[in-house]
Amino acid sequence: MLKDKHGIPEPDSDGHFYVTFWLFGEGYKEEGKNDRLCFNDMNPPVNCIEKDRVFSISSSRNRGTIFILNDGEYRMKKEGKIIKLKKE
């Protein structure tokens, strides 16, 4: 759905991409003194969100598709099965 509607992810020339999903919480806020993620394509002052990551997805030729959550990393195997990676 993200690819169809928004063109996300847009892999680089090597096929790599990295996408982070943020908790939107109470909506957009002013930058203030907090370490917030602010969007340049929106008019300030209400163009920032709290940095509260839900999870990230990355994909590369060497590692394949990886899901990064608070409790660790998971790899999607070619047949679609997802396994938790052991901490190094």
C-alpha positions in Angstrom: 0.0 0.0 0.0 2.8 2.4 0.8 4.5 1.6 -2.5 1.3 2.1 -4.5 0.2 5.3 -2.8 3.4 7.0 -1.8 6.3 5.4 -3.7 7.8 4.1 -0.4 10.2 2.5 -0.2 12.3 3.9 -3.0 15.4 1.7 -3.1 18.8 3.2 -4.1 20.7 2.0 -7.2 21.9 -1.1 -5.2 18.4 -2.0 -4.1 18.9 -0.9 -0.5 16.3 1.0 1.5 15.6 1.9 5.1 12.2 3.0 6.4 11.3 4.0 10.0 7.8 4.1 11.4 7.3 6.7 14.1 4.5 6.8 16.7 2.5 9.9 15.7 1.1 10.3 19.2 -0.7 13.6 19.8 0.1 14.9 16.3 2.5 17.6 15.1 4.2 19.9 17.6 6.5 22.8 17.6 10.3 22.1 17.6 10.8 23.5 21.1 13.7 22.4 23.2 12.9 18.6 22.8 14.8 16.5 20.3 12.0 16.1 17.8 11.9 15.0 14.2 10.9 18.0 12.1 9.7 18.0 8.4 11.1 20.6 6.0 8.3 20.1 3.6 5.8 21.5 6.2 5.4 25.0 7.4 6.7 25.7 10.9 6.1 26.1 13.7 3.9 22.9 14.0 5.9 20.6 11.8 7.6 18.2 14.2 6.9 14.9 16.0 8.4 13.2 19.0 11.2 10.7 18.1 9.3 7.6 19.3 10.2 4.8 16.8 7.8 1.9 16.5 10.0 -0.2 14.2 12.2 0.1 11.1 12.6 -2.0 8.0 15.8 -2.3 5.9 16.6 -4.2 2.8 19.9 -4.9 1.2 21.4 -7.4 -1.2 23.6 -9.0 1.5 21.2 -9.0 4.5 17.8 -9.3 2.8 14.8 -7.7 4.5 15.4 -6.9 8.2 12.8 -5.7 10.7 14.2 -3.8 13.7 12.1 -3.6 16.8 12.8 -2.8 20.4 13.3 -6.4 21.3 15.7 -7.3 18.5 16.1 -7.8 14.8 14.1 -10.2 12.6 15.0 -11.4 9.0 12.5 -12.4 6.4 13.7 -15.5 4.6 13.1 -16.0 0.9 10.0 -18.2 1.4 8.5 -15.4 3.6 9.2 -16.9 7.0 10.4 -14.4 9.6 13.1 -15.4 12.1 14.6 -13.6 15.1 18.3 -12.9 14.8 20.5 -13.8 17.7 22.4 -10.9 19.3 26.1 -10.9 18.5 
